[in-house]
Amino acid sequence: MRLLFDVRYAEHQRRRGIGRYIFGLIDALRADGRLEISLLADCGAFRFDKSTIFIDELSSLADDHFDYFCLPCYFPDNWANRPGRLDLLLPHQAVRASRSIVGIGHDLIPSVFPDVYFEPRPDIRDLFRLGRAISSHIAAHTFCNSQTTANDFAKHAGCAPSTLTVIYGGVDIAKWSTAHRHAPTDNVVYVGGDEYRKNLDGAIKGFAEFKKLKPESRAKLVIAGNLSDTSRSRLEKLAGDLLLQPTDVLMTGFVEEDALLKFVKSARMTFFPSLYEGLGLPILESLAAGVPCAASMYGATAELIPPEHQFDPYDPVSMANAIDLLLHNEDERRRSIAAGTSLLSTMNWSTAASTMIDKLLEIRVTDGTPLRSASRRVAVFSCTPPDRSGIATNSAKVFGDAALFDLFTDVASPQDLASREQETQKIAGHPVSLWPISAFDDLDEAERYGRAIYVLGNSHHNLSVLQALMEHQRSRAAKTVYLHDGRLENLWFWYCGRSLEAMRTLFSMFYPLSQMRSCASHNEFPDVGMRGIRPLIIGAGVRHIVVNSERAKKAIEYDVTCDFDVRVDVAHHAIDRIDVDGTPPFVRRHNELIVGTFGIPDGIKGTDRVIAAVREINRFQPARLAIVGWRANIYAQHFISAEDREIVIIVDSPTDVELHRWMKSVDVAVQLRMLQYGESSGVLSQLVGVGKKPIASTNLIDPALASRTIAVDHEIPPEELAEEILKARHVIGTLEGLERFSSASLGNWFAISASAN
């Protein structure tokens, strides 16, 4: 069985934990003898041995040459802004040359402390998203260095427990247990770096508390590891503030291996106050050296140390007591050494290698199908909240389930992505998997997706999605377009830089010139049959279209002709129950009737006809019309007379909460559409969701909603519309049976449909 082991990062970190762990594991795997191991190194780097393969040599290997490509699931900060990050995390040539991918889970520290690591460096968050995606959905299995790390990969990376195996690690026992001639000291030794989680400030505080407890003690705290000048100055000041003497704390800086052995083997005890460790190799090294060890009760260190020798790293008194115990209690010192000996008999490189190889043999692919493609996801491209678009809200509800979809959206910055994730998750009601559109190429190259869904409506909010669709012609994922409108001329106009000539040139590649000669503006293109669907089919290679009504399907039949192998499915528009505060946002005058119409008011929506109907009602009883929607003020300024303003309430750009309060509070809701090109109505669905039975024109009502609406002809005269409004005043809608129309139901349909295609 052939395994390609990625050592490109570890080779530069031979002296740090990640490097020592990776090369210790490789040596043990080779010693086991059941694997043929090759090492993947950077081009031009040192060739470790004849098994070393450089990146630029991978292209000469046949597909699936290796059984496994093994990569450390470790994501260095300096990779965050590197171009082609996926080739660093997961080189595509290595993927091609390997039948399956497995990972070595070292730790997910920034995900455990996001405020500390992600807030100052928001660019790192996206790097970790990419890395966690590799771990959870691209790697067939992940081998973790501790149960703590396995738990974190399940929690933060979404890995299924069945895809995680704990192998722990080991140390060079022969090196650390060799008898030494170093004079014993009373030193309390810490080995490691100075980042936040190492808690060196806590170490100083705990040692200062110990000195208060035992002022006669000659013990020194030795901090053996590389410290920045800033950290050294801060720690020295802290020690002085806590009244420690300059000789009480020794900061060695980086030490070579021989000097490190001397510090540890001559120590009275070792001390590890980490807030979190993925494993803690220095602890195993201390135990191998026969030196008692006290360590934090948090993270993987608690898996290595008996409970009586653990302490709370946030509590200086707890740390002081642990130091005192192992410095002065001989029984506890012997117990610590005995526990270490017992631990190392089972937690060693030989056991780690054997456990890993047994699992690799168990999951090995033998039927010719690469395992790396066995669990591909569905990518969805859409505008997202807080965009003021019904499609953004709908996509959050339908595609916001991280278990089913990765949702890609246009973002301006890492902070914008975090904001959108928060807003989308709030609407979705559960965790979401939100990504910037720019990350898709990396993930697609790694074969993460079997299908990509592009959600399109006819407004500028959808421009980035259309641009992505047109740029993804070579994507590995099959394409589905989910159309909320049966016409896209406004969207194409934006795509063409709002240039009519540029749009004419583009459309001339897909439609006869004779069709557009009579068009004086882009808005006239649909009138002569150019609805903008054909460029998606021919230009982007779309072979699957989903619309949300039979009427929309018919509206695009001109573009989707028998000349094209395109499947068109109809999926109902999502309708969810909407809980809303029923307190009216208005003051009713003289027991008047309050009528509402929602969305963007204009002539196509029949707003003028609804105003005329309310004017007619006022001949018999007081009534007002609430126009609640975006650009309502502009409409009022240009199209509502001074006389009619007495009977009109204008609510411009409402929030979702405000919109739903108005929907719930009006006596009757009216939604008309004078011209229909297959557009759906999110407003109609929301009205049903708050418990209304709205009046709607027949060309707007999906057959599935027939029993939940009051149908009228779209050209109904104002006088007859007024009568329908008066009759509907006491009609109450029902929320029963909405489950089959829900966002969750629609999301599941898309997931199943995507898998079936």
Residue, then its C-alpha position, 0 to 999 in steps of 0.5 A: m500500500r502506497l502512501l504519499f506523506d506531505v512534509r512541505y510545512a513540517e520540513h521547515q518546522r523540524r524543531r517545533g511540535i508539528g515537525r517533531y510529530i510528523f517525522g516521528l510518525i513517519d519513522a514509526l510508519r516506516a518501521d512497521g513495514r506495511l506501507e511504502i511511504s513517499l515524502l512530498a517536498d517543495c521544489g528545490a528543497f532538501r531531498f530527505d531520501k530517495s523516496t522524496i518527491f517534489i511538487d513538480e514531479l507529481s505530473s509524471l505519475a499516473d492517476d491514483h498512483f498512491d493509495y493515500f495522500c496524507l496531509p497535516c491538517y495544520f494551517p499556518d498563519n502565513w498562508a492566509n493571504r498566499p495566492g493559490r492557497l489550496d495548492l498549499l493546503l491540498p495540491h491538486q496534482a497530489v489529489r490526482a495521483s492518489r486514490s484517497i485523501v487522509g489527514i493528520g489532525h494536529d489542532l484547531i487552536p484558532s477555532v477554539f479561541p476565535d476572539v484571540y486569533f480571528e479578531p486581530r487577523p480576520d484573513i485567517r478565518d477564511l484560511f481555516r474555513l478552507g482547511r476545515a472543509i478539506s478535513s470534513h468533506i474532502a479527506a476520507h478520514t482524519f487521524c487525530n493526535s488526541q481525543t481533545t483534537a478529535n472532539d474539536f474536529a467534530k465540533h468545529a470542522g463538522c467531521a463525522p465521528s466515524t471519520l476520526t481515529v485517535i492515534y496519539g503520538g510518542v517520543d524518542i524514549a531512548k533519547w529522553s530516558t538515557a542516564h545523564r550526568h547533569a546535577p539535579t536542580d530545584n527548577v520548575v521547567y516550562v518548554g514551549g512558545d509564547e503564544y496566547r494559549k501557552n499562558l506564560d502570564g499565568a505561569i508567572k502568576g502561579f509561580a509568584e503565588f507559590k513563592k508566597l506559599k513557600p518563600e523559603s523555596r530555592a526553586k526557579l521557574v525556567i521558561a525554555g523556548n523562543l520569546s519575542d522581545t515584546s513578550r520577554s519585556r511583558l513577562e519581566k515587568l509582570a514578574g517584578d510587579l508580583l515581587l519576584q526576584p530577577t533570579d526567580v525566573l530564567m528565560t532562556g530563549f531558544v535552546e538547542e536540543d542538547a541544552l533542552l535535554k539538560f534543562v528537562k532532565s535536571a529539573r525537579m519538575t516540569f510545568f505546563p499551564s496551557l489553556y489548550e494543547g492539541l497533544g503536548l509532546p513536551i509533557l511526554e518528553s518529560l515523562a520519558a525523562g522520569v521528571p514529574c509533571a504538572a499540567s493544565m486541566y484543559g485540552a489534551t494535557a488532561e489526557l496525559i496527566p493524573p487528575e491529582h497533578q492537574f490544575d486550573p490554568y486560570d487560577p494562580v492558587s491552583m497552580a501554586n498548589a500543584i507546584d508545591l505538591l510535586l516539588h515537595n511530596e515524594d509520594e506524589r513525585r513517584r506517582s507522577i513518574a509511575a503514571g508516566t511510565s504506564l502511559l508511555s507503554t501504550m502511548n508511543w509511536s509504534t502504537a500510533a503507527s499500527t493504529m493508523i495502518d490498521k484503519l488505512l487497510e480497513i478503509r482502503v478503496t479496492d473497487g476502482t472508485p476514488l474515495r475522495s469523490a465519495s462525499r461531494r456537497v452542493a454549492v449554492f450561489s446567491c445574494t444573502p442578508p443583509d441585502r434588501s432582497g426577497i431572494a436573499t432572505n429566501s436563500a437564507k431559509v432554503f439553503g442555510d443548512a450547513a449540513l446540506f449546502d455551502l452558500f457562496t455570496d459576494v463579500a467586501s471584506p472578512q468583516d463583511l463575511a462575518s456580518r453576513e454569516q451572522e445575519t444569514q444564520k439568524i434567518a436560517g435558524h441553524p448553523v450555516s456554511l457561508w463562503p466568499i464567491s472567490a473561494f469556490d475555485d479552490l474548493d471546486e478544484a479539490e472536487r468538493y462539489g457534485r453540483a452548483i446551484y445559481v440563484l437568479g432574479n432580475s435585479h442588480h442584487n444577483l449580479s455577482v451570481l451571474q458573473a460567477l456562473m459565466e466564469h465557471q464554465r470549466s467548473r467540475a460541478a454540474k450547474t443548476v440555475y434556480l430562477h425566481d423570474g422568467r425574465l432577466e433583461n435587467l440583470w443582463f443590463w447590469y452585467c453589460g455595464r448598463s450599456l444597451e450596445a454592449m447588451r445588444t452585442l452579447f444577445s446577438m450571439f444567442y438571438p436573431l438580430s431581427q428580434m432586437r431591431s425594434c427594441a429602444s431599451h433593454n426593457e423591451f427585449p422580453d416583449v420580443g421573446m428575448r428573456g435572457i435564458r438562452p445565454l445561460i444555456i449556451g454561454a454557461g453550459v446550464r442543463h438544469i433549470v428550476v423555476n417556482s411556478e408552472r407559469a414561469k416554466k411556460a414563460i421561458e419555453y421560447d428560450v428552452t426549445c427542443d434544440f437544447d438538452v435542458r431539463v426544467d423542474v418546477a419547485h414551489h416557492a417556500i412558505d414558512r409560518i411567520d411569528v409576528d407581533g400582532t400590535p398594529p403599527f398604525v392608529r386606526r381612525h374612525n373604525e376605518l378599513i386598512v388595506g395593504t399592498f406590499g413590495i416595490p410599488d409601480g404600474i406593473k404591480g397595479t398600485d394605481r388600481v389598488i389606490a383607485a379601489v380604496r378611493e372608491i371604498n371611501r365613498f361608503q366608509p373610511a379606508r386607507l391604503a398602506i403602501v409598504g415596500w422599497r422605493a415607496n417614497i419615490y412612487a408617492q412623489h411621482f404618482i400619488s396625487a395630493e388628494d389621494r395622499e389623504i388616504v395613503i400611508i407610505v412605509d418606505s424600506p421596512t425591515d423584515v419585522e416591520l414588513h411582517r407587522w404591517m402584513k399581519s395588521v392590515d384588514v385586507a392585503v392586495q397583490l396585483r400584477m398587470l404583466q406576468y413574465g413568470e415572476s414569483s411573489g415572495v410577498l404573497s408567500q409571506l402574507v400566507g405565512v403570517g396567516k392572511k388570505p390575500i387578494a391576488s391576481t390570477n396570473l400571480i397565484d401558483p396553483a398550490l396556493a389557490s385555496r389560500t388566496i382570493a383570486v381576481d383578474h389582473e385587469i379587474p376594474p377599481e369598482e369591482l376590486a373595491e367590492e372584493i376588498l369589502k367582502a374579504r375584510h372578515v376572511i381569515g387565512t389558515l396556517e394548517g398544512l404549510e409544512r409541505f411548502s416550508s423552506a426546509s422542505l424546499g431545501n431537502w428537495f434541492a439537495i435530493s434533486a442535486s444528488a440525483n442529477 
